Amino acid sequence: MDNQITITTVINKIGRLVESYRDKEDLTQAELGKRINVSRLTIINIEKGKGSNTLNILKILKYFDLLHDLDVSFNLMLEKANEDDGLSDINLYE
């Protein structure tokens, strides 16, 4: 696959998504952190594309009511994997 997206690209998109939803709800980084029980620095790092652990990302998605969207995406990926072994082409080291 020549058009594979990189992990860095996805991490940056997650950061932009978090910042966009946080701004939309007029929350500071500290307020969002407090509401999901993580530090302000964690929110800063996520928004800057430095990533975080999976649990913190899932907490944010749940807070902004986006966890269902992720679950739907995973279900589609699992269906594809069952249909044509689509997971064999994924490069986890990019």
N, CA, C and O atoms as a printed pandas DataFrame, in Angstrom:
     atom_number atom_name residue_name chain_id  residue_number  x_coord  y_coord  z_coord
0              1         N          MET        A               1    0.842   -1.188    0.000
1              2        CA          MET        A               1    0.000    0.000    0.000
2              3         C          MET        A               1    0.881    1.243    0.000
3              4         O          MET        A               1    1.615    1.489    0.957
4              5         N          ASP        A               2    0.810    2.011   -1.053
5              6        CA          ASP        A               2    1.627    3.210   -1.165
6              7         C          ASP        A               2    1.048    4.401   -0.407
7              8         O          ASP        A               2    1.789    5.308   -0.026
8              9         N          ASN        A               3   -0.253    4.411   -0.186
9             10        CA          ASN        A               3   -0.908    5.555    0.434
10            11         C          ASN        A               3   -1.182    5.348    1.916
11            12         O          ASN        A               3   -2.160    5.873    2.448
12            13         N          GLN        A               4   -0.331    4.595    2.577
13            14        CA          GLN        A               4   -0.546    4.338    4.001
14            15         C          GLN        A               4   -0.351    5.614    4.807
15            16         O          GLN        A               4    0.555    6.408    4.554
16            17         N          ILE        A               5   -1.214    5.777    5.761
17            18        CA          ILE        A               5   -1.115    6.898    6.681
18            19         C          ILE        A               5   -0.134    6.517    7.784
19            20         O          ILE        A               5   -0.041    5.346    8.155
20            21         N          THR        A               6    0.588    7.483    8.303
21            22        CA          THR        A               6    1.565    7.191    9.352
22            23         C          THR        A               6    0.944    7.359   10.738
23            24         O          THR        A               6   -0.070    8.037   10.903
24            25         N          ILE        A               7    1.560    6.742   11.703
25            26        CA          ILE        A               7    1.114    6.872   13.099
26            27         C          ILE        A               7    1.212    8.329   13.541
27            28         O          ILE        A               7    0.334    8.824   14.247
28            29         N          THR        A               8    2.268    9.011   13.132
29            30        CA          THR        A               8    2.440   10.426   13.489
30            31         C          THR        A               8    1.275   11.266   12.972
31            32         O          THR        A               8    0.783   12.152   13.670
32            33         N          THR        A               9    0.844   10.986   11.767
33            34        CA          THR        A               9   -0.285   11.721   11.191
34            35         C          THR        A               9   -1.548   11.517   12.021
35            36         O          THR        A               9   -2.285   12.466   12.285
36            37         N          VAL        A              10   -1.791   10.285   12.426
37            38        CA          VAL        A              10   -2.985    9.986   13.224
38            39         C          VAL        A              10   -2.893   10.643   14.597
39            40         O          VAL        A              10   -3.882   11.192   15.084
40            41         N          ILE        A              11   -1.735   10.596   15.220
41            42        CA          ILE        A              11   -1.556   11.232   16.529
42            43         C          ILE        A              11   -1.806   12.733   16.433
43            44         O          ILE        A              11   -2.436   13.320   17.313
44            45         N          ASN        A              12   -1.311   13.354   15.363
45            46        CA          ASN        A              12   -1.552   14.790   15.167
46            47         C          ASN        A              12   -3.030   15.085   14.943
47            48         O          ASN        A              12   -3.541   16.091   15.435
48            49         N          LYS        A              13   -3.714   14.226   14.213
49            50        CA          LYS        A              13   -5.146   14.413   13.989
50            51         C          LYS        A              13   -5.924   14.282   15.292
51            52         O          LYS        A              13   -6.872   15.030   15.532
52            53         N          ILE        A              14   -5.527   13.340   16.126
53            54        CA          ILE        A              14   -6.179   13.194   17.429
54            55         C          ILE        A              14   -5.992   14.473   18.237
55            56         O          ILE        A              14   -6.935   14.963   18.858
56            57         N          GLY        A              15   -4.792   15.007   18.229
57            58        CA          GLY        A              15   -4.518   16.252   18.950
58            59         C          GLY        A              15   -5.379   17.404   18.459
59            60         O          GLY        A              15   -5.924   18.164   19.259
60            61         N          ARG        A              16   -5.502   17.531   17.143
61            62        CA          ARG        A              16   -6.335   18.602   16.578
62            63         C          ARG        A              16   -7.803   18.383   16.932
63            64         O          ARG        A              16   -8.526   19.340   17.208
64            65         N          LEU        A              17   -8.238   17.139   16.925
65            66        CA          LEU        A              17   -9.610   16.815   17.285
66            67         C          LEU        A              17   -9.906   17.202   18.736
67            68         O          LEU        A              17  -10.928   17.822   19.027
68            69         N          VAL        A              18   -9.005   16.830   19.630
69            70        CA          VAL        A              18   -9.183   17.147   21.048
70            71         C          VAL        A              18   -9.240   18.656   21.245
71            72         O          VAL        A              18  -10.129   19.164   21.928
72            73         N          GLU        A              19   -8.295   19.369   20.648
73            74        CA          GLU        A              19   -8.271   20.823   20.796
74            75         C          GLU        A              19   -9.541   21.459   20.235
75            76         O          GLU        A              19  -10.093   22.383   20.832
76            77         N          SER        A              20   -9.993   20.971   19.106
77            78        CA          SER        A              20  -11.196   21.519   18.475
78            79         C          SER        A              20  -12.425   21.320   19.354
79            80         O          SER        A              20  -13.192   22.259   19.570
80            81         N          TYR        A              21  -12.616   20.119   19.856
81            82        CA          TYR        A              21  -13.766   19.854   20.719
82            83         C          TYR        A              21  -13.648   20.604   22.043
83            84         O          TYR        A              21  -14.647   21.090   22.572
84            85         N          ARG        A              22  -12.446   20.699   22.574
85            86        CA          ARG        A              22  -12.249   21.431   23.832
86            87         C          ARG        A              22  -12.593   22.903   23.645
87            88         O          ARG        A              22  -13.276   23.500   24.477
88            89         N          ASP        A              23  -12.113   23.488   22.539
89            90        CA          ASP        A              23  -12.411   24.899   22.249
90            91         C          ASP        A              23  -13.904   25.107   22.022
91            92         O          ASP        A              23  -14.475   26.101   22.470
92            93         N          LYS        A              24  -14.525   24.170   21.327
93            94        CA          LYS        A              24  -15.960   24.249   21.043
94            95         C          LYS        A              24  -16.776   24.304   22.328
95            96         O          LYS        A              24  -17.795   24.991   22.403
96            97         N          GLU        A              25  -16.314   23.573   23.335
97            98        CA          GLU        A              25  -17.012   23.561   24.627
98            99         C          GLU        A              25  -16.476   24.618   25.583
99           100         O          GLU        A              25  -16.869   24.674   26.749
100          101         N          ASP        A              26  -15.570   25.460   25.074
101          102        CA          ASP        A              26  -15.004   26.568   25.850
102          103         C          ASP        A              26  -14.363   26.093   27.156
103          104         O          ASP        A              26  -14.562   26.679   28.220
104          105         N          LEU        A              27  -13.584   25.009   27.039
105          106        CA          LEU        A              27  -12.863   24.460   28.193
106          107         C          LEU        A              27  -11.379   24.794   28.081
107          108         O          LEU        A              27  -10.819   24.812   26.985
108          109         N          THR        A              28  -10.761   25.053   29.199
109          110        CA          THR        A              28   -9.305   25.159   29.211
110          111         C          THR        A              28   -8.726   23.744   29.240
111          112         O          THR        A              28   -9.442   22.773   29.487
112          113         N          GLN        A              29   -7.449   23.645   28.990
113          114        CA          GLN        A              29   -6.788   22.338   29.082
114          115         C          GLN        A              29   -6.890   21.800   30.504
115          116         O          GLN        A              29   -7.092   20.603   30.710
116          117         N          ALA        A              30   -6.752   22.678   31.471
117          118        CA          ALA        A              30   -6.841   22.265   32.871
118          119         C          ALA        A              30   -8.241   21.761   33.216
119          120         O          ALA        A              30   -8.388   20.767   33.927
120          121         N          GLU        A              31   -9.270   22.448   32.710
121          122        CA          GLU        A              31  -10.642   22.021   32.992
122          123         C          GLU        A              31  -10.938   20.648   32.387
123          124         O          GLU        A              31  -11.533   19.790   33.039
124          125         N          LEU        A              32  -10.520   20.451   31.143
125          126        CA          LEU        A              32  -10.738   19.148   30.532
126          127         C          LEU        A              32   -9.994   18.067   31.307
127          128         O          LEU        A              32  -10.546   17.002   31.585
128          129         N          GLY        A              33   -8.743   18.345   31.653
129          130        CA          GLY        A              33   -7.964   17.383   32.420
130          131         C          GLY        A              33   -8.640   17.002   33.722
131          132         O          GLY        A              33   -8.691   15.828   34.090
132          133         N          LYS        A              34   -9.161   18.008   34.418
133          134        CA          LYS        A              34   -9.831   17.752   35.697
134          135         C          LYS        A              34  -11.087   16.893   35.498
135          136         O          LYS        A              34  -11.373   16.007   36.302
136          137         N          ARG        A              35  -11.823   17.161   34.434
137          138        CA          ARG        A              35  -13.070   16.433   34.192
138          139         C          ARG        A              35  -12.836   14.960   33.851
139          140         O          ARG        A              35  -13.693   14.116   34.114
140          141         N          ILE        A              36  -11.683   14.655   33.268
141          142        CA          ILE        A              36  -11.422   13.244   32.926
142          143         C          ILE        A              36  -10.320   12.639   33.792
143          144         O          ILE        A              36   -9.876   11.515   33.557
144          145         N          ASN        A              37   -9.885   13.400   34.798
145          146        CA          ASN        A              37   -8.915   12.923   35.779
146          147         C          ASN        A              37   -7.531   12.652   35.182
147          148         O          ASN        A              37   -6.914   11.620   35.445
148          149         N          VAL        A              38   -7.060   13.608   34.373
149          150        CA          VAL        A              38   -5.682   13.588   33.891
150          151         C          VAL        A              38   -5.103   14.987   34.091
151          152         O          VAL        A              38   -5.841   15.936   34.356
152          153         N          SER        A              39   -3.813   15.110   33.968
153          154        CA          SER        A              39   -3.183   16.404   34.192
154          155         C          SER        A              39   -3.337   17.331   32.985
155          156         O          SER        A              39   -3.589   16.878   31.868
156          157         N          ARG        A              40   -3.184   18.614   33.223
157          158        CA          ARG        A              40   -3.179   19.606   32.142
158          159         C          ARG        A              40   -2.064   19.278   31.156
159          160         O          ARG        A              40   -2.251   19.410   29.946
160          161         N          LEU        A              41   -0.917   18.857   31.653
161          162        CA          LEU        A              41    0.212   18.514   30.791
162          163         C          LEU        A              41   -0.141   17.364   29.844
163          164         O          LEU        A              41    0.305   17.349   28.697
164          165         N          THR        A              42   -0.927   16.413   30.312
165          166        CA          THR        A              42   -1.370   15.317   29.445
166          167         C          THR        A              42   -2.185   15.863   28.279
167          168         O          THR        A              42   -1.985   15.454   27.135
168          169         N          ILE        A              43   -3.101   16.783   28.564
169          170        CA          ILE        A              43   -3.929   17.386   27.510
170          171         C          ILE        A              43   -3.044   18.176   26.549
171          172         O          ILE        A              43   -3.216   18.087   25.334
172          173         N          ILE        A              44   -2.106   18.940   27.081
173          174        CA          ILE        A              44   -1.177   19.704   26.241
174          175         C          ILE        A              44   -0.422   18.770   25.300
175          176         O          ILE        A              44   -0.336   19.029   24.100
176          177         N          ASN        A              45    0.116   17.696   25.840
177          178        CA          ASN        A              45    0.889   16.752   25.026
178          179         C          ASN        A              45    0.032   16.104   23.938
179          180         O          ASN        A              45    0.483   15.946   22.803
180          181         N          ILE        A              46   -1.169   15.738   24.274
181          182        CA          ILE        A              46   -2.062   15.146   23.274
182          183         C          ILE        A              46   -2.335   16.156   22.162
183          184         O          ILE        A              46   -2.260   15.817   20.980
184          185         N          GLU        A              47   -2.649   17.383   22.535
185          186        CA          GLU        A              47   -2.969   18.401   21.540
186          187         C          GLU        A              47   -1.760   18.757   20.671
187          188         O          GLU        A              47   -1.923   19.152   19.517
188          189         N          LYS        A              48   -0.570   18.623   21.211
189          190        CA          LYS        A              48    0.644   18.913   20.440
190          191         C          LYS        A              48    1.093   17.726   19.598
191          192         O          LYS        A              48    2.103   17.808   18.898
192          193         N          GLY        A              49    0.356   16.629   19.660
193          194        CA          GLY        A              49    0.706   15.466   18.873
194          195         C          GLY        A              49    1.795   14.617   19.477
195          196         O          GLY        A              49    2.449   13.841   18.780
196          197         N          LYS        A              50    1.992   14.761   20.776
197          198        CA          LYS        A              50    3.000   13.941   21.455
198          199         C          LYS        A              50    2.416   12.620   21.938
199          200         O          LYS        A              50    3.126   11.768   22.473
200          201         N          GLY        A              51    1.102   12.464   21.739
201          202        CA          GLY        A              51    0.473   11.207   22.096
202          203         C          GLY        A              51    0.203   11.054   23.573
203          204         O          GLY        A              51    0.475   11.949   24.374
204          205         N          SER        A              52   -0.333    9.914   23.913
205          206        CA          SER        A              52   -0.655    9.578   25.291
206          207         C          SER        A              52   -0.986    8.092   25.311
207          208         O          SER        A              52   -0.962    7.421   24.279
208          209         N          ASN        A              53   -1.290    7.597   26.485
209          210        CA          ASN        A              53   -1.682    6.189   26.532
210          211         C          ASN        A              53   -3.120    6.033   26.036
211          212         O          ASN        A              53   -3.885    6.997   25.990
212          213         N          THR        A              54   -3.458    4.843   25.678
213          214        CA          THR        A              54   -4.766    4.556   25.087
214          215         C          THR        A              54   -5.903    4.943   26.022
215          216         O          THR        A              54   -6.912    5.488   25.575
216          217         N          LEU        A              55   -5.756    4.672   27.296
217          218        CA          LEU        A              55   -6.817    4.981   28.252
218          219         C          LEU        A              55   -7.141    6.473   28.256
219          220         O          LEU        A              55   -8.313    6.849   28.281
220          221         N          ASN        A              56   -6.124    7.320   28.233
221          222        CA          ASN        A              56   -6.376    8.760   28.235
222          223         C          ASN        A              56   -7.101    9.208   26.973
223          224         O          ASN        A              56   -8.007   10.038   27.040
224          225         N          ILE        A              57   -6.712    8.668   25.833
225          226        CA          ILE        A              57   -7.388    9.001   24.578
226          227         C          ILE        A              57   -8.846    8.556   24.642
227          228         O          ILE        A              57   -9.741    9.297   24.237
228          229         N          LEU        A              58   -9.085    7.349   25.148
229          230        CA          LEU        A              58  -10.456    6.844   25.247
230          231         C          LEU        A              58  -11.294    7.664   26.222
231          232         O          LEU        A              58  -12.483    7.873   25.982
232          233         N          LYS        A              59  -10.700    8.130   27.310
233          234        CA          LYS        A              59  -11.425    8.991   28.254
234          235         C          LYS        A              59  -11.876   10.278   27.573
235          236         O          LYS        A              59  -13.001   10.735   27.775
236          237         N          ILE        A              60  -11.001   10.852   26.773
237          238        CA          ILE        A              60  -11.343   12.093   26.070
238          239         C          ILE        A              60  -12.453   11.836   25.052
239          240         O          ILE        A              60  -13.413   12.601   24.969
240          241         N          LEU        A              61  -12.318   10.765   24.284
241          242        CA          LEU        A              61  -13.354   10.443   23.305
242          243         C          LEU        A              61  -14.699   10.220   23.991
243          244         O          LEU        A              61  -15.734   10.671   23.499
244          245         N          LYS        A              62  -14.683    9.532   25.115
245          246        CA          LYS        A              62  -15.925    9.303   25.858
246          247         C          LYS        A              62  -16.495   10.624   26.364
247          248         O          LYS        A              62  -17.702   10.846   26.279
248          249         N          TYR        A              63  -15.647   11.496   26.885
249          250        CA          TYR        A              63  -16.115   12.783   27.399
250          251         C          TYR        A              63  -16.837   13.576   26.310
251          252         O          TYR        A              63  -17.881   14.178   26.562
252          253         N          PHE        A              64  -16.280   13.571   25.106
253          254        CA          PHE        A              64  -16.873   14.328   24.000
254          255         C          PHE        A              64  -17.894   13.502   23.212
255          256         O          PHE        A              64  -18.300   13.900   22.120
256          257         N          ASP        A              65  -18.303   12.376   23.750
257          258        CA          ASP        A              65  -19.310   11.507   23.156
258          259         C          ASP        A              65  -18.895   11.011   21.767
259          260         O          ASP        A              65  -19.714   10.957   20.850
260          261         N          LEU        A              66  -17.620   10.650   21.621
261          262        CA          LEU        A              66  -17.086   10.165   20.356
262          263         C          LEU        A              66  -16.678    8.695   20.412
263          264         O          LEU        A              66  -16.239    8.133   19.409
264          265         N          LEU        A              67  -16.821    8.082   21.560
265          266        CA          LEU        A              67  -16.386    6.694   21.712
266          267         C          LEU        A              67  -17.189    5.751   20.809
267          268         O          LEU        A              67  -16.649    4.779   20.281
268          269         N          HIS        A              68  -18.451    6.038   20.642
269          270        CA          HIS        A              68  -19.283    5.214   19.764
270          271         C          HIS        A              68  -18.745    5.241   18.335
271          272         O          HIS        A              68  -18.704    4.207   17.668
272          273         N          ASP        A              69  -18.332    6.417   17.862
273          274        CA          ASP        A              69  -17.783    6.533   16.504
274          275         C          ASP        A              69  -16.553    5.656   16.326
275          276         O          ASP        A              69  -16.386    5.009   15.292
276          277         N          LEU        A              70  -15.700    5.636   17.331
277          278        CA          LEU        A              70  -14.507    4.793   17.267
278          279         C          LEU        A              70  -14.901    3.316   17.247
279          280         O          LEU        A              70  -14.319    2.523   16.507
280          281         N          ASP        A              71  -15.874    2.958   18.051
281          282        CA          ASP        A              71  -16.328    1.578   18.097
282          283         C          ASP        A              71  -16.891    1.137   16.741
283          284         O          ASP        A              71  -16.633    0.018   16.296
284          285         N          VAL        A              72  -17.647    2.001   16.097
285          286        CA          VAL        A              72  -18.184    1.694   14.765
286          287         C          VAL        A              72  -17.035    1.468   13.784
287          288         O          VAL        A              72  -17.074    0.537   12.980
288          289         N          SER        A              73  -16.020    2.317   13.853
289          290        CA          SER        A              73  -14.861    2.157   12.966
290          291         C          SER        A              73  -14.163    0.823   13.212
291          292         O          SER        A              73  -13.781    0.136   12.265
292          293         N          PHE        A              74  -13.998    0.462   14.464
293          294        CA          PHE        A              74  -13.364   -0.820   14.780
294          295         C          PHE        A              74  -14.200   -1.987   14.272
295          296         O          PHE        A              74  -13.658   -2.972   13.771
296          297         N          ASN        A              75  -15.507   -1.879   14.401
297          298        CA          ASN        A              75  -16.368   -2.951   13.895
298          299         C          ASN        A              75  -16.200   -3.116   12.387
299          300         O          ASN        A              75  -16.153   -4.240   11.888
300          301         N          LEU        A              76  -16.110   -2.012   11.665
301          302        CA          LEU        A              76  -15.894   -2.079   10.214
302          303         C          LEU        A              76  -14.543   -2.715    9.888
303          304         O          LEU        A              76  -14.436   -3.518    8.961
304          305         N          MET        A              77  -13.519   -2.354   10.649
305          306        CA          MET        A              77  -12.192   -2.931   10.425
306          307         C          MET        A              77  -12.199   -4.435   10.701
307          308         O          MET        A              77  -11.584   -5.209    9.967
308          309         N          LEU        A              78  -12.895   -4.838   11.758
309          310        CA          LEU        A              78  -12.982   -6.270   12.071
310          311         C          LEU        A              78  -13.733   -7.033   10.991
311          312         O          LEU        A              78  -13.354   -8.150   10.639
312          313         N          GLU        A              79  -14.794   -6.438   10.465
313          314        CA          GLU        A              79  -15.527   -7.071    9.371
314          315         C          GLU        A              79  -14.617   -7.251    8.159
315          316         O          GLU        A              79  -14.608   -8.313    7.537
316          317         N          LYS        A              80  -13.860   -6.225    7.829
317          318        CA          LYS        A              80  -12.942   -6.299    6.691
318          319         C          LYS        A              80  -11.885   -7.380    6.931
319          320         O          LYS        A              80  -11.553   -8.144    6.024
320          321         N          ALA        A              81  -11.373   -7.437    8.131
321          322        CA          ALA        A              81  -10.362   -8.445    8.459
322          323         C          ALA        A              81  -10.925   -9.854    8.292
323          324         O          ALA        A              81  -10.235  -10.755    7.814
324          325         N          ASN        A              82  -12.152  -10.032    8.679
325          326        CA          ASN        A              82  -12.780  -11.351    8.549
326          327         C          ASN        A              82  -13.075  -11.699    7.096
327          328         O          ASN        A              82  -13.071  -12.871    6.722
328          329         N          GLU        A              83  -13.333  -10.680    6.277
329          330        CA          GLU        A              83  -13.658  -10.915    4.868
330          331         C          GLU        A              83  -12.432  -11.300    4.044
331          332         O          GLU        A              83  -12.461  -12.263    3.277
332          333         N          ASP        A              84  -11.344  -10.523    4.216
333          334        CA          ASP        A              84  -10.219  -10.726    3.305
334          335         C          ASP        A              84   -8.852  -10.670    3.985
335          336         O          ASP        A              84   -7.850  -10.371    3.335
336          337         N          ASP        A              85   -8.805  -10.949    5.261
337          338        CA          ASP        A              85   -7.531  -10.905    5.972
338          339         C          ASP        A              85   -6.850   -9.554    5.777
339          340         O          ASP        A              85   -5.634   -9.488    5.599
340          341         N          GLY        A              86   -7.637   -8.470    5.812
341          342        CA          GLY        A              86   -7.143   -7.118    5.550
342          343         C          GLY        A              86   -6.109   -6.609    6.532
343          344         O          GLY        A              86   -5.444   -5.612    6.252
344          345         N          LEU        A              87   -5.953   -7.247    7.652
345          346        CA          LEU        A              87   -4.977   -6.772    8.632
346          347         C          LEU        A              87   -3.543   -7.129    8.265
347          348         O          LEU        A              87   -2.604   -6.576    8.837
348          349         N          SER        A              88   -3.366   -8.026    7.342
349          350        CA          SER        A              88   -2.006   -8.464    7.030
350          351         C          SER        A              88   -1.173   -7.385    6.353
351          352         O          SER        A              88    0.055   -7.468    6.360
352          353         N          ASP        A              89   -1.812   -6.371    5.766
353          354        CA          ASP        A              89   -1.082   -5.305    5.075
354          355         C          ASP        A              89   -0.749   -4.128    5.977
355          356         O          ASP        A              89   -0.080   -3.197    5.528
356          357         N          ILE        A              90   -1.182   -4.129    7.218
357          358        CA          ILE        A              90   -0.942   -3.001    8.100
358          359         C          ILE        A              90    0.502   -3.010    8.587
359          360         O          ILE        A              90    0.997   -4.022    9.085
360          361         N          ASN        A              91    1.171   -1.870    8.437
361          362        CA          ASN        A              91    2.543   -1.712    8.916
362          363         C          ASN        A              91    2.499   -0.902   10.207
363          364         O          ASN        A              91    2.275    0.308   10.171
364          365         N          LEU        A              92    2.705   -1.543   11.319
365          366        CA          LEU        A              92    2.620   -0.881   12.621
366          367         C          LEU        A              92    3.870   -0.086   12.976
367          368         O          LEU        A              92    3.899    0.577   14.013
368          369         N          TYR        A              93    4.889   -0.137   12.148
369          370        CA          TYR        A              93    6.165    0.475   12.492
370          371         C          TYR        A              93    6.466    1.724   11.684
371          372         O          TYR        A              93    7.623    2.141   11.627
372          373         N          GLU        A              94    5.488    2.327   11.068
373          374        CA          GLU        A              94    5.710    3.570   10.312
374          375         C          GLU        A              94    5.635    4.737   11.237
375          376         O          GLU        A              94    5.793    5.879   10.805
